[in-house]
Every structure is written in structure tokens, then in C-alpha cells.
Amino acid sequence: MIADAYPDLELVIAWNQPMLRRGKDYVFGISAATNHLLLAPFGGVSETVTSKLAGLVANIKTVRIPVDWTPDAELLRLMVAERLAQLPA
């Protein structure tokens, strides 16, 4: 979903996890644990995102989601858009 919305982002493996970056700046990542996944919008989890996380656990820099979570395209694009807005053009 993210790669389709932002085709200029490069998919790389960093810290043994899939990450999207623009140039040298990391934008978004995801990691898997036994009982959950962690979404990592590089720039932190904003209050705007937190308000849309009904039932999910938000930390300062990650969002913990269950492994059976149905992806929310709008939420993922919002996280990426906020991070891209933090980066120089």
C-alpha cells in the first residue's frame, strides 16, 4: 500500500527489517515479534495518528499491532506523509 502510494521510496533491509527510505532518510519500517508487529514511522507517532489508533498500542516511536490486523491504508499513508513532511525536499 505504501509503495504504491509513494513509488519514489526505496525498500531496503536495515536492522534486519524491511524499511522504506528516501535517499538516506528512513521513512517507515515494520518488524515482527512472536505475538505482534511493530510499525515504525521514523519521526515518531503524532497525536493525529494516535487519535486514529482505536485499540492499538502507540508508543513514542512505534505502534504495536496484532499479527492478524487488517491493514488500514489511510492510516499507513498518514504516517508516511507526516514523516515525509519532516524531511527536506
Biopython code that builds the backbone (N, CA, C, O; Angstrom):
import numpy as np
from Bio.PDB.StructureBuilder import StructureBuilder

atoms = [
    (1, "MET", "N", (0.815, -1.196, 0.000)),
    (1, "MET", "CA", (0.000, 0.000, 0.000)),
    (1, "MET", "C", (0.859, 1.260, 0.000)),
    (1, "MET", "O", (0.597, 2.202, -0.748)),
    (2, "ILE", "N", (1.874, 1.266, 0.838)),
    (2, "ILE", "CA", (2.734, 2.446, 0.935)),
    (2, "ILE", "C", (3.558, 2.606, -0.338)),
    (2, "ILE", "O", (3.670, 3.704, -0.881)),
    (3, "ALA", "N", (4.129, 1.509, -0.805)),
    (3, "ALA", "CA", (4.951, 1.577, -2.015)),
    (3, "ALA", "C", (4.123, 2.029, -3.221)),
    (3, "ALA", "O", (4.630, 2.743, -4.087)),
    (4, "ASP", "N", (2.868, 1.621, -3.281)),
    (4, "ASP", "CA", (2.004, 2.064, -4.382)),
    (4, "ASP", "C", (1.714, 3.557, -4.286)),
    (4, "ASP", "O", (1.682, 4.253, -5.300)),
    (5, "ALA", "N", (1.504, 4.047, -3.071)),
    (5, "ALA", "CA", (1.189, 5.465, -2.877)),
    (5, "ALA", "C", (2.419, 6.354, -3.015)),
    (5, "ALA", "O", (2.309, 7.517, -3.401)),
    (6, "TYR", "N", (3.595, 5.803, -2.696)),
    (6, "TYR", "CA", (4.845, 6.576, -2.725)),
    (6, "TYR", "C", (5.910, 5.788, -3.486)),
    (6, "TYR", "O", (6.829, 5.246, -2.871)),
    (7, "PRO", "N", (5.802, 5.715, -4.809)),
    (7, "PRO", "CA", (6.734, 4.896, -5.584)),
    (7, "PRO", "C", (8.182, 5.385, -5.557)),
    (7, "PRO", "O", (9.083, 4.652, -5.964)),
    (8, "ASP", "N", (8.421, 6.609, -5.084)),
    (8, "ASP", "CA", (9.791, 7.124, -5.023)),
    (8, "ASP", "C", (10.546, 6.595, -3.802)),
    (8, "ASP", "O", (11.758, 6.788, -3.707)),
    (9, "LEU", "N", (9.867, 5.939, -2.877)),
    (9, "LEU", "CA", (10.545, 5.386, -1.703)),
    (9, "LEU", "C", (11.229, 4.081, -2.066)),
    (9, "LEU", "O", (10.714, 3.290, -2.856)),
    (10, "GLU", "N", (12.390, 3.871, -1.481)),
    (10, "GLU", "CA", (13.187, 2.678, -1.753)),
    (10, "GLU", "C", (12.989, 1.673, -0.625)),
    (10, "GLU", "O", (13.077, 2.032, 0.549)),
    (11, "LEU", "N", (12.724, 0.421, -0.973)),
    (11, "LEU", "CA", (12.606, -0.643, 0.012)),
    (11, "LEU", "C", (13.997, -1.209, 0.280)),
    (11, "LEU", "O", (14.677, -1.665, -0.639)),
    (12, "VAL", "N", (14.413, -1.178, 1.543)),
    (12, "VAL", "CA", (15.723, -1.693, 1.932)),
    (12, "VAL", "C", (15.545, -2.557, 3.181)),
    (12, "VAL", "O", (14.511, -2.518, 3.846)),
    (13, "ILE", "N", (16.573, -3.329, 3.472)),
    (13, "ILE", "CA", (16.610, -4.077, 4.730)),
    (13, "ILE", "C", (17.621, -3.369, 5.627)),
    (13, "ILE", "O", (18.789, -3.218, 5.271)),
    (14, "ALA", "N", (17.154, -2.942, 6.784)),
    (14, "ALA", "CA", (18.021, -2.287, 7.768)),
    (14, "ALA", "C", (17.650, -2.852, 9.133)),
    (14, "ALA", "O", (16.473, -3.057, 9.430)),
    (15, "TRP", "N", (18.643, -3.098, 9.947)),
    (15, "TRP", "CA", (18.415, -3.720, 11.258)),
    (15, "TRP", "C", (17.635, -5.024, 11.096)),
    (15, "TRP", "O", (16.826, -5.389, 11.949)),
    (16, "ASN", "N", (17.896, -5.725, 9.976)),
    (16, "ASN", "CA", (17.242, -6.995, 9.653)),
    (16, "ASN", "C", (15.729, -6.889, 9.497)),
    (16, "ASN", "O", (15.015, -7.873, 9.689)),
    (17, "GLN", "N", (15.243, -5.713, 9.155)),
    (17, "GLN", "CA", (13.809, -5.482, 8.983)),
    (17, "GLN", "C", (13.578, -4.705, 7.688)),
    (17, "GLN", "O", (14.457, -3.955, 7.261)),
    (18, "PRO", "N", (12.417, -4.866, 7.054)),
    (18, "PRO", "CA", (12.120, -4.061, 5.861)),
    (18, "PRO", "C", (11.839, -2.610, 6.243)),
    (18, "PRO", "O", (11.083, -2.331, 7.174)),
    (19, "MET", "N", (12.450, -1.711, 5.520)),
    (19, "MET", "CA", (12.303, -0.271, 5.756)),
    (19, "MET", "C", (12.119, 0.429, 4.420)),
    (19, "MET", "O", (12.624, -0.022, 3.392)),
    (20, "LEU", "N", (11.399, 1.522, 4.450)),
    (20, "LEU", "CA", (11.288, 2.393, 3.291)),
    (20, "LEU", "C", (12.076, 3.655, 3.575)),
    (20, "LEU", "O", (12.016, 4.200, 4.678)),
    (21, "ARG", "N", (12.807, 4.115, 2.592)),
    (21, "ARG", "CA", (13.565, 5.344, 2.786)),
    (21, "ARG", "C", (13.552, 6.175, 1.526)),
    (21, "ARG", "O", (13.306, 5.686, 0.423)),
    (22, "ARG", "N", (13.828, 7.456, 1.730)),
    (22, "ARG", "CA", (14.011, 8.399, 0.621)),
    (22, "ARG", "C", (15.416, 8.922, 0.763)),
    (22, "ARG", "O", (15.751, 9.587, 1.744)),
    (23, "GLY", "N", (16.238, 8.619, -0.220)),
    (23, "GLY", "CA", (17.652, 8.982, -0.120)),
    (23, "GLY", "C", (18.265, 8.256, 1.068)),
    (23, "GLY", "O", (18.200, 7.030, 1.158)),
    (24, "LYS", "N", (18.857, 9.012, 1.972)),
    (24, "LYS", "CA", (19.465, 8.425, 3.173)),
    (24, "LYS", "C", (18.539, 8.483, 4.382)),
    (24, "LYS", "O", (18.897, 8.015, 5.463)),
    (25, "ASP", "N", (17.350, 9.057, 4.205)),
    (25, "ASP", "CA", (16.418, 9.240, 5.316)),
    (25, "ASP", "C", (15.398, 8.109, 5.382)),
    (25, "ASP", "O", (14.693, 7.839, 4.410)),
    (26, "TYR", "N", (15.327, 7.457, 6.528)),
    (26, "TYR", "CA", (14.339, 6.408, 6.728)),
    (26, "TYR", "C", (12.977, 7.043, 6.954)),
    (26, "TYR", "O", (12.851, 8.068, 7.624)),
    (27, "VAL", "N", (11.964, 6.413, 6.382)),
    (27, "VAL", "CA", (10.614, 6.953, 6.430)),
    (27, "VAL", "C", (9.696, 6.047, 7.250)),
    (27, "VAL", "O", (8.944, 6.528, 8.098)),
    (28, "PHE", "N", (9.755, 4.744, 7.001)),
    (28, "PHE", "CA", (8.815, 3.829, 7.635)),
    (28, "PHE", "C", (9.414, 2.436, 7.686)),
    (28, "PHE", "O", (10.113, 2.017, 6.763)),
    (29, "GLY", "N", (9.140, 1.727, 8.760)),
    (29, "GLY", "CA", (9.605, 0.353, 8.884)),
    (29, "GLY", "C", (8.577, -0.504, 9.591)),
    (29, "GLY", "O", (7.613, -0.007, 10.174)),
    (30, "ILE", "N", (8.804, -1.785, 9.525)),
    (30, "ILE", "CA", (7.948, -2.732, 10.230)),
    (30, "ILE", "C", (8.818, -3.874, 10.725)),
    (30, "ILE", "O", (9.756, -4.296, 10.048)),
    (31, "SER", "N", (8.499, -4.366, 11.905)),
    (31, "SER", "CA", (9.229, -5.515, 12.436)),
    (31, "SER", "C", (8.234, -6.501, 13.024)),
    (31, "SER", "O", (7.134, -6.128, 13.432)),
    (32, "ALA", "N", (8.636, -7.758, 13.062)),
    (32, "ALA", "CA", (7.762, -8.821, 13.548)),
    (32, "ALA", "C", (8.304, -9.405, 14.844)),
    (32, "ALA", "O", (9.501, -9.651, 14.988)),
    (33, "ALA", "N", (7.399, -9.616, 15.768)),
    (33, "ALA", "CA", (7.703, -10.315, 17.018)),
    (33, "ALA", "C", (6.779, -11.533, 17.070)),
    (33, "ALA", "O", (5.976, -11.745, 16.161)),
    (34, "THR", "N", (6.888, -12.303, 18.093)),
    (34, "THR", "CA", (6.080, -13.516, 18.192)),
    (34, "THR", "C", (4.585, -13.222, 18.207)),
    (34, "THR", "O", (3.815, -13.879, 17.506)),
    (35, "ASN", "N", (4.174, -12.245, 18.996)),
    (35, "ASN", "CA", (2.750, -12.005, 19.186)),
    (35, "ASN", "C", (2.226, -10.705, 18.594)),
    (35, "ASN", "O", (1.041, -10.402, 18.732)),
    (36, "HIS", "N", (3.080, -9.936, 17.940)),
    (36, "HIS", "CA", (2.637, -8.664, 17.381)),
    (36, "HIS", "C", (3.611, -8.179, 16.314)),
    (36, "HIS", "O", (4.692, -8.739, 16.132)),
    (37, "LEU", "N", (3.205, -7.132, 15.619)),
    (37, "LEU", "CA", (4.066, -6.420, 14.675)),
    (37, "LEU", "C", (4.266, -5.018, 15.205)),
    (37, "LEU", "O", (3.414, -4.494, 15.922)),
    (38, "LEU", "N", (5.379, -4.412, 14.862)),
    (38, "LEU", "CA", (5.626, -3.016, 15.225)),
    (38, "LEU", "C", (5.752, -2.189, 13.961)),
    (38, "LEU", "O", (6.590, -2.466, 13.103)),
    (39, "LEU", "N", (4.917, -1.179, 13.854)),
    (39, "LEU", "CA", (5.036, -0.195, 12.783)),
    (39, "LEU", "C", (5.932, 0.907, 13.301)),
    (39, "LEU", "O", (5.778, 1.348, 14.440)),
    (40, "ALA", "N", (6.856, 1.353, 12.491)),
    (40, "ALA", "CA", (7.813, 2.368, 12.934)),
    (40, "ALA", "C", (7.839, 3.538, 11.954)),
    (40, "ALA", "O", (8.624, 3.534, 11.005)),
    (41, "PRO", "N", (6.986, 4.537, 12.177)),
    (41, "PRO", "CA", (7.090, 5.747, 11.376)),
    (41, "PRO", "C", (8.259, 6.570, 11.912)),
    (41, "PRO", "O", (8.186, 7.102, 13.020)),
    (42, "PHE", "N", (9.330, 6.678, 11.136)),
    (42, "PHE", "CA", (10.543, 7.338, 11.612)),
    (42, "PHE", "C", (10.276, 8.811, 11.804)),
    (42, "PHE", "O", (10.304, 9.513, 10.793)),
    (43, "GLY", "N", (10.050, 9.305, 12.839)),
    (43, "GLY", "CA", (9.736, 10.694, 13.098)),
    (43, "GLY", "C", (8.796, 10.730, 14.287)),
    (43, "GLY", "O", (8.443, 11.792, 14.800)),
    (44, "GLY", "N", (8.402, 9.544, 14.706)),
    (44, "GLY", "CA", (7.541, 9.432, 15.855)),
    (44, "GLY", "C", (6.079, 9.258, 15.487)),
    (44, "GLY", "O", (5.679, 9.423, 14.334)),
    (45, "VAL", "N", (5.302, 8.921, 16.490)),
    (45, "VAL", "CA", (3.862, 8.731, 16.335)),
    (45, "VAL", "C", (3.195, 10.013, 16.807)),
    (45, "VAL", "O", (3.245, 10.350, 17.990)),
    (46, "SER", "N", (2.573, 10.722, 15.882)),
    (46, "SER", "CA", (1.966, 12.014, 16.201)),
    (46, "SER", "C", (0.624, 11.838, 16.918)),
    (46, "SER", "O", (0.052, 10.748, 16.942)),
    (47, "GLU", "N", (0.148, 12.917, 17.490)),
    (47, "GLU", "CA", (-1.174, 12.890, 18.125)),
    (47, "GLU", "C", (-2.261, 12.636, 17.087)),
    (47, "GLU", "O", (-3.271, 12.001, 17.389)),
    (48, "THR", "N", (-2.063, 13.120, 15.880)),
    (48, "THR", "CA", (-3.027, 12.881, 14.804)),
    (48, "THR", "C", (-3.158, 11.388, 14.548)),
    (48, "THR", "O", (-4.269, 10.874, 14.417)),
    (49, "VAL", "N", (-2.036, 10.694, 14.476)),
    (49, "VAL", "CA", (-2.047, 9.248, 14.260)),
    (49, "VAL", "C", (-2.631, 8.554, 15.490)),
    (49, "VAL", "O", (-3.486, 7.679, 15.359)),
    (50, "THR", "N", (-2.182, 8.932, 16.661)),
    (50, "THR", "CA", (-2.653, 8.296, 17.892)),
    (50, "THR", "C", (-4.168, 8.345, 18.004)),
    (50, "THR", "O", (-4.787, 7.385, 18.464)),
    (51, "SER", "N", (-4.767, 9.446, 17.592)),
    (51, "SER", "CA", (-6.227, 9.578, 17.686)),
    (51, "SER", "C", (-6.963, 8.609, 16.761)),
    (51, "SER", "O", (-8.163, 8.394, 16.931)),
    (52, "LYS", "N", (-6.271, 8.026, 15.792)),
    (52, "LYS", "CA", (-6.890, 7.114, 14.832)),
    (52, "LYS", "C", (-6.554, 5.651, 15.110)),
    (52, "LYS", "O", (-6.828, 4.793, 14.272)),
    (53, "LEU", "N", (-5.971, 5.351, 16.260)),
    (53, "LEU", "CA", (-5.465, 4.010, 16.528)),
    (53, "LEU", "C", (-6.392, 3.107, 17.332)),
    (53, "LEU", "O", (-5.920, 2.146, 17.939)),
    (54, "ALA", "N", (-7.635, 3.370, 17.358)),
    (54, "ALA", "CA", (-8.629, 2.606, 18.113)),
    (54, "ALA", "C", (-8.176, 1.196, 18.496)),
    (54, "ALA", "O", (-8.146, 0.294, 17.659)),
    (55, "GLY", "N", (-7.828, 1.023, 19.752)),
    (55, "GLY", "CA", (-7.481, -0.289, 20.265)),
    (55, "GLY", "C", (-6.049, -0.738, 20.040)),
    (55, "GLY", "O", (-5.674, -1.820, 20.492)),
    (56, "LEU", "N", (-5.239, 0.055, 19.356)),
    (56, "LEU", "CA", (-3.834, -0.311, 19.131)),
    (56, "LEU", "C", (-2.965, 0.389, 20.167)),
    (56, "LEU", "O", (-3.370, 1.394, 20.750)),
    (57, "VAL", "N", (-1.792, -0.139, 20.387)),
    (57, "VAL", "CA", (-0.882, 0.408, 21.389)),
    (57, "VAL", "C", (0.149, 1.303, 20.707)),
    (57, "VAL", "O", (0.943, 0.843, 19.887)),
    (58, "ALA", "N", (0.123, 2.588, 21.056)),
    (58, "ALA", "CA", (1.078, 3.542, 20.485)),
    (58, "ALA", "C", (2.130, 3.896, 21.519)),
    (58, "ALA", "O", (1.814, 4.213, 22.667)),
    (59, "ASN", "N", (3.363, 3.839, 21.104)),
    (59, "ASN", "CA", (4.481, 4.319, 21.913)),
    (59, "ASN", "C", (4.981, 5.604, 21.257)),
    (59, "ASN", "O", (4.350, 6.100, 20.324)),
    (60, "ILE", "N", (6.076, 6.138, 21.718)),
    (60, "ILE", "CA", (6.598, 7.381, 21.161)),
    (60, "ILE", "C", (7.018, 7.206, 19.703)),
    (60, "ILE", "O", (6.781, 8.089, 18.878)),
    (61, "LYS", "N", (7.642, 6.070, 19.384)),
    (61, "LYS", "CA", (8.176, 5.880, 18.034)),
    (61, "LYS", "C", (7.621, 4.675, 17.294)),
    (61, "LYS", "O", (7.994, 4.438, 16.145)),
    (62, "THR", "N", (6.742, 3.913, 17.921)),
    (62, "THR", "CA", (6.199, 2.730, 17.267)),
    (62, "THR", "C", (4.722, 2.550, 17.594)),
    (62, "THR", "O", (4.194, 3.126, 18.544)),
    (63, "VAL", "N", (4.079, 1.732, 16.775)),
    (63, "VAL", "CA", (2.701, 1.323, 17.022)),
    (63, "VAL", "C", (2.688, -0.201, 17.010)),
    (63, "VAL", "O", (3.109, -0.826, 16.036)),
    (64, "ARG", "N", (2.206, -0.789, 18.090)),
    (64, "ARG", "CA", (2.132, -2.251, 18.180)),
    (64, "ARG", "C", (0.772, -2.694, 17.649)),
    (64, "ARG", "O", (-0.270, -2.211, 18.092)),
    (65, "ILE", "N", (0.800, -3.621, 16.695)),
    (65, "ILE", "CA", (-0.436, -4.120, 16.112)),
    (65, "ILE", "C", (-0.462, -5.648, 16.224)),
    (65, "ILE", "O", (0.591, -6.286, 16.225)),
    (66, "PRO", "N", (-1.651, -6.232, 16.318)),
    (66, "PRO", "CA", (-1.730, -7.691, 16.347)),
    (66, "PRO", "C", (-1.345, -8.274, 14.986)),
    (66, "PRO", "O", (-1.482, -7.608, 13.960)),
    (67, "VAL", "N", (-0.870, -9.502, 14.983)),
    (67, "VAL", "CA", (-0.427, -10.120, 13.733)),
    (67, "VAL", "C", (-1.575, -10.332, 12.753)),
    (67, "VAL", "O", (-1.334, -10.494, 11.557)),
    (68, "ASP", "N", (-2.806, -10.333, 13.228)),
    (68, "ASP", "CA", (-3.945, -10.518, 12.335)),
    (68, "ASP", "C", (-4.643, -9.205, 11.984)),
    (68, "ASP", "O", (-5.778, -9.211, 11.508)),
    (69, "TRP", "N", (-3.962, -8.075, 12.220)),
    (69, "TRP", "CA", (-4.521, -6.750, 11.943)),
    (69, "TRP", "C", (-4.779, -6.590, 10.451)),
    (69, "TRP", "O", (-3.938, -6.942, 9.624)),
    (70, "THR", "N", (-5.934, -6.062, 10.120)),
    (70, "THR", "CA", (-6.230, -5.743, 8.726)),
    (70, "THR", "C", (-5.630, -4.377, 8.427)),
    (70, "THR", "O", (-6.011, -3.391, 9.058)),
    (71, "PRO", "N", (-4.704, -4.294, 7.483)),
    (71, "PRO", "CA", (-4.033, -3.019, 7.212)),
    (71, "PRO", "C", (-5.020, -1.898, 6.898)),
    (71, "PRO", "O", (-5.990, -2.083, 6.163)),
    (72, "ASP", "N", (-4.746, -0.747, 7.469)),
    (72, "ASP", "CA", (-5.544, 0.456, 7.265)),
    (72, "ASP", "C", (-4.725, 1.379, 6.359)),
    (72, "ASP", "O", (-3.828, 2.083, 6.822)),
    (73, "ALA", "N", (-5.045, 1.363, 5.068)),
    (73, "ALA", "CA", (-4.261, 2.110, 4.075)),
    (73, "ALA", "C", (-4.203, 3.590, 4.409)),
    (73, "ALA", "O", (-3.147, 4.211, 4.288)),
    (74, "GLU", "N", (-5.315, 4.160, 4.825)),
    (74, "GLU", "CA", (-5.344, 5.592, 5.141)),
    (74, "GLU", "C", (-4.402, 5.918, 6.303)),
    (74, "GLU", "O", (-3.682, 6.915, 6.259)),
    (75, "LEU", "N", (-4.407, 5.091, 7.324)),
    (75, "LEU", "CA", (-3.528, 5.303, 8.472)),
    (75, "LEU", "C", (-2.063, 5.175, 8.081)),
    (75, "LEU", "O", (-1.240, 5.995, 8.490)),
    (76, "LEU", "N", (-1.730, 4.164, 7.302)),
    (76, "LEU", "CA", (-0.339, 3.969, 6.870)),
    (76, "LEU", "C", (0.137, 5.142, 6.026)),
    (76, "LEU", "O", (1.252, 5.632, 6.206)),
    (77, "ARG", "N", (-0.709, 5.591, 5.105)),
    (77, "ARG", "CA", (-0.325, 6.740, 4.266)),
    (77, "ARG", "C", (-0.162, 8.006, 5.099)),
    (77, "ARG", "O", (0.714, 8.823, 4.820)),
    (78, "LEU", "N", (-1.001, 8.173, 6.119)),
    (78, "LEU", "CA", (-0.876, 9.335, 7.007)),
    (78, "LEU", "C", (0.473, 9.315, 7.731)),
    (78, "LEU", "O", (1.141, 10.345, 7.815)),
    (79, "MET", "N", (0.873, 8.165, 8.247)),
    (79, "MET", "CA", (2.163, 8.066, 8.943)),
    (79, "MET", "C", (3.308, 8.434, 8.017)),
    (79, "MET", "O", (4.223, 9.160, 8.406)),
    (80, "VAL", "N", (3.254, 7.934, 6.795)),
    (80, "VAL", "CA", (4.318, 8.211, 5.822)),
    (80, "VAL", "C", (4.304, 9.692, 5.425)),
    (80, "VAL", "O", (5.358, 10.323, 5.355)),
    (81, "ALA", "N", (3.130, 10.241, 5.170)),
    (81, "ALA", "CA", (3.030, 11.640, 4.767)),
    (81, "ALA", "C", (3.582, 12.559, 5.841)),
    (81, "ALA", "O", (4.263, 13.537, 5.532)),
    (82, "GLU", "N", (3.296, 12.254, 7.110)),
    (82, "GLU", "CA", (3.823, 13.083, 8.194)),
    (82, "GLU", "C", (5.342, 13.019, 8.244)),
    (82, "GLU", "O", (5.997, 14.039, 8.455)),
    (83, "ARG", "N", (5.908, 11.832, 8.053)),
    (83, "ARG", "CA", (7.363, 11.718, 8.060)),
    (83, "ARG", "C", (7.983, 12.458, 6.880)),
    (83, "ARG", "O", (8.985, 13.154, 7.041)),
    (84, "LEU", "N", (7.398, 12.314, 5.705)),
    (84, "LEU", "CA", (7.941, 12.997, 4.533)),
    (84, "LEU", "C", (7.891, 14.516, 4.705)),
    (84, "LEU", "O", (8.772, 15.223, 4.216)),
    (85, "ALA", "N", (6.878, 15.014, 5.387)),
    (85, "ALA", "CA", (6.776, 16.453, 5.622)),
    (85, "ALA", "C", (7.895, 16.949, 6.535)),
    (85, "ALA", "O", (8.217, 18.137, 6.516)),
    (86, "GLN", "N", (8.491, 16.069, 7.332)),
    (86, "GLN", "CA", (9.598, 16.443, 8.219)),
    (86, "GLN", "C", (10.933, 16.529, 7.496)),
    (86, "GLN", "O", (11.872, 17.158, 7.985)),
    (87, "LEU", "N", (11.014, 15.895, 6.330)),
    (87, "LEU", "CA", (12.287, 15.806, 5.598)),
    (87, "LEU", "C", (12.466, 16.973, 4.645)),
    (87, "LEU", "O", (11.490, 17.529, 4.142)),
    (88, "PRO", "N", (13.722, 17.344, 4.397)),
    (88, "PRO", "CA", (13.972, 18.392, 3.397)),
    (88, "PRO", "C", (13.518, 17.904, 2.017)),
    (88, "PRO", "O", (13.590, 16.715, 1.709)),
    (89, "ALA", "N", (13.062, 18.826, 1.216)),
    (89, "ALA", "CA", (12.531, 18.463, -0.125)),
    (89, "ALA", "C", (13.581, 17.937, -1.047)),
    (89, "ALA", "O", (13.283, 17.597, -2.192)),
]
sb = StructureBuilder()
sb.init_structure("model")
sb.init_model(0)
sb.init_chain("A")
sb.init_seg("    ")
for serial, (resi, resn, name, xyz) in enumerate(atoms, 1):
    if name == "N":
        sb.init_residue(resn, " ", resi, " ")
    sb.init_atom(name, np.array(xyz, "f"), 0.0, 1.0, " ", f" {name:<3s}", serial, name[0])
structure = sb.get_structure()
